[in-house]
Amino acid sequence: MRNDQIFVLMLVVLLPMSGCFDGAVGDAEGTDESESTVINNYYNNTTVEQNSPPVLVGGIALTSSCPINPECGVNEMIWPTLSGFSMVQDYDGHVVSFGIDLDLDLTIDFEMPGNYSQYEMRMSFEMNESLLNPIQESYYSTSPSMVDVGRSYCYQIVNIIAIDDDDAATISPQVWIFDWDTESETCVIEP
């Protein structure tokens, strides 16, 4: 009986290993007769460059300014003057135009001078009062605690525009406030 057990053990071990021997049933290794498959992965490696619009810091206001020196007298002040501290940066190019749009047609009416990439005071003395067209508005409230109920004021909306070398634009709207003259019932366009 010892011999039978050895024979069964040999069958159990040799049968699974029969696939490992050359010429065995079921060719596990395969041959070179079959065609190989080539997988080509094509990727779109094109880079799309996007233009960043200019970044605007600061603003422009309607003021009275002295063109000579900061200590000039009241009679030497010029009204109206466009002025303000500002800077415009374009991170992927350079700024070609920076100024103010008074009539909201999205084109610059008054170009601001200076090096746009420097934060500095800019002034334009080319402004004219006739270009201002403020709108009259009144405060209305149902709250009895409102002090300014019935008081009128005037405002004009303007755009500050910066344009870069790729024609990308940054448009920053501002509201300029003017006083309302109750006697003449007109907007006061004076300093």
C-alpha positions as CSV (number, residue, x, y, z in Angstrom):
1,M,0.0,0.0,0.0
2,R,2.9,2.2,0.4
3,N,3.6,2.0,-3.3
4,D,0.1,3.1,-4.2
5,Q,0.3,6.1,-2.0
6,I,3.5,7.2,-3.6
7,F,2.0,6.7,-7.1
8,V,-1.0,8.9,-6.2
9,L,1.3,11.5,-4.8
10,M,3.3,11.5,-8.0
11,L,0.2,12.0,-10.1
12,V,-1.0,14.8,-7.9
13,V,2.4,16.6,-8.2
14,L,3.2,15.8,-11.9
15,L,-0.2,16.5,-13.4
16,P,-0.3,20.2,-12.6
17,M,3.3,20.5,-13.7
18,S,2.7,19.0,-17.1
19,G,2.0,22.4,-18.6
20,C,5.5,23.4,-17.7
21,F,7.2,20.8,-19.9
22,D,7.9,21.5,-23.6
23,G,5.4,20.0,-26.0
24,A,2.8,19.7,-23.3
25,V,-0.9,20.2,-23.8
26,G,-1.9,23.9,-23.9
27,D,1.0,26.0,-25.0
28,A,1.4,28.4,-22.0
29,E,4.4,30.3,-23.4
30,G,3.0,31.1,-26.8
31,T,5.1,31.4,-30.0
32,D,6.3,34.2,-32.2
33,E,3.8,33.3,-34.9
34,S,1.1,35.6,-33.6
35,E,1.0,39.4,-34.4
36,S,1.8,41.9,-31.7
37,T,-0.5,44.8,-31.0
38,V,0.9,48.2,-30.7
39,I,-1.0,50.8,-28.7
40,N,-0.3,54.4,-29.6
41,N,-1.6,56.9,-27.1
42,Y,-1.9,60.3,-28.8
43,Y,-2.4,63.3,-26.6
44,N,-3.2,66.8,-27.5
45,N,-0.1,68.6,-26.2
46,T,-1.0,72.0,-27.6
47,T,-0.8,74.9,-25.1
48,V,-3.5,77.5,-25.3
49,E,-2.2,80.8,-24.1
50,Q,-4.9,83.0,-22.5
51,N,-4.4,86.7,-22.2
52,S,-4.8,88.2,-18.7
53,P,-6.4,91.6,-18.5
54,P,-4.6,94.4,-16.8
55,V,-4.9,94.8,-13.0
56,L,-5.9,98.3,-11.8
57,V,-5.1,99.6,-8.4
58,G,-6.3,103.0,-7.2
59,G,-8.6,105.4,-9.0
60,I,-9.2,108.8,-10.6
61,A,-11.3,111.5,-9.1
62,L,-12.6,114.9,-10.2
63,T,-10.7,117.5,-8.1
64,S,-9.2,120.9,-8.0
65,S,-5.4,120.8,-8.4
66,C,-2.5,123.0,-8.6
67,P,-0.3,122.6,-11.7
68,I,2.7,124.5,-10.3
69,N,3.4,123.3,-6.8
70,P,1.4,121.9,-3.9
71,E,1.4,125.2,-2.0
72,C,-0.3,127.4,-4.6
73,G,-3.1,129.7,-3.6
74,V,-6.8,129.2,-4.0
75,N,-6.9,131.4,-7.1
76,E,-4.2,129.3,-8.8
77,M,-6.1,126.0,-8.5
78,I,-7.5,124.6,-11.7
79,W,-11.0,123.1,-11.8
80,P,-11.9,120.5,-13.0
81,T,-8.8,118.2,-12.9
82,L,-8.7,114.5,-13.2
83,S,-6.3,113.2,-10.6
84,G,-5.6,110.3,-8.3
85,F,-3.0,107.7,-7.2
86,S,-3.1,104.7,-9.5
87,M,-1.1,101.8,-11.0
88,V,-1.9,99.4,-13.8
89,Q,0.0,96.1,-14.2
90,D,-0.3,93.6,-17.1
91,Y,1.4,90.3,-16.1
92,D,1.6,88.9,-19.6
93,G,2.5,92.1,-21.6
94,H,2.3,95.8,-21.1
95,V,-0.5,98.4,-20.7
96,V,-0.9,100.6,-23.8
97,S,-3.7,102.8,-22.7
98,F,-5.2,104.0,-19.3
99,G,-7.8,106.7,-18.7
100,I,-11.3,107.6,-18.0
101,D,-14.6,107.2,-20.0
102,L,-17.1,109.9,-19.2
103,D,-19.9,109.1,-21.6
104,L,-19.9,105.3,-20.9
105,D,-19.2,104.3,-24.5
106,L,-16.3,102.1,-23.4
107,T,-13.7,104.2,-25.0
108,I,-11.2,106.3,-23.2
109,D,-12.0,110.0,-23.4
110,F,-9.1,111.3,-21.3
111,E,-5.7,109.4,-21.3
112,M,-3.9,109.6,-18.0
113,P,-0.1,110.4,-18.1
114,G,2.8,108.6,-16.5
115,N,4.4,105.2,-16.1
116,Y,1.4,103.0,-15.6
117,S,3.4,100.3,-13.8
118,Q,4.3,102.7,-11.0
119,Y,1.9,103.7,-8.2
120,E,2.0,107.4,-8.5
121,M,-0.2,110.5,-8.6
122,R,-1.6,111.2,-12.1
123,M,-3.2,114.4,-13.2
124,S,-4.9,115.5,-16.4
125,F,-5.7,119.2,-16.9
126,E,-7.6,118.6,-20.2
127,M,-10.9,118.1,-18.5
128,N,-13.8,120.4,-19.3
129,E,-17.0,121.1,-17.2
130,S,-19.2,120.8,-20.3
131,L,-18.4,117.1,-20.5
132,L,-20.0,116.4,-17.1
133,N,-23.6,115.4,-17.2
134,P,-24.7,114.4,-13.6
135,I,-28.1,113.0,-12.8
136,Q,-30.2,114.4,-9.9
137,E,-31.4,111.9,-7.3
138,S,-33.3,112.3,-3.9
139,Y,-33.1,110.3,-0.7
140,Y,-36.3,108.6,0.0
141,S,-37.0,106.5,3.1
142,T,-40.0,105.5,5.2
143,S,-37.9,105.6,8.3
144,P,-38.5,108.7,10.4
145,S,-34.9,108.4,11.8
146,M,-33.4,109.2,8.4
147,V,-31.9,112.7,8.6
148,D,-31.4,113.1,4.8
149,V,-35.0,112.3,3.8
150,G,-36.0,114.6,0.9
151,R,-32.4,115.8,0.4
152,S,-31.2,115.7,-3.2
153,Y,-27.8,115.1,-4.7
154,C,-26.3,114.5,-8.1
155,Y,-24.1,111.8,-9.5
156,Q,-22.3,110.7,-12.6
157,I,-21.1,107.2,-13.4
158,V,-17.8,107.0,-15.2
159,N,-15.5,104.1,-16.2
160,I,-11.8,103.8,-15.5
161,I,-10.4,101.8,-18.4
162,A,-7.0,100.0,-18.8
163,I,-6.1,98.3,-22.1
164,D,-3.1,96.0,-22.7
165,D,-1.1,95.1,-25.8
166,D,-3.5,92.2,-26.6
167,D,-6.6,94.4,-26.4
168,A,-7.8,92.9,-23.1
169,A,-9.5,95.6,-21.0
170,T,-10.2,96.2,-17.4
171,I,-13.2,98.4,-16.8
172,S,-13.8,99.8,-13.3
173,P,-17.0,101.9,-12.8
174,Q,-17.0,104.8,-10.4
175,V,-19.6,107.1,-9.1
176,W,-18.8,110.8,-8.8
177,I,-21.1,112.7,-6.4
178,F,-22.1,116.4,-6.8
179,D,-24.1,118.7,-4.6
180,W,-27.7,119.7,-5.5
181,D,-28.6,123.4,-5.3
182,T,-32.1,123.7,-4.0
183,E,-32.6,127.3,-5.0
184,S,-31.6,126.9,-8.7
185,E,-32.6,123.2,-8.7
186,T,-29.5,122.3,-10.6
187,C,-26.4,120.1,-9.9
188,V,-23.5,122.1,-8.6
189,I,-20.5,121.3,-10.9
190,E,-17.9,123.3,-9.0
191,P,-15.2,122.5,-6.4
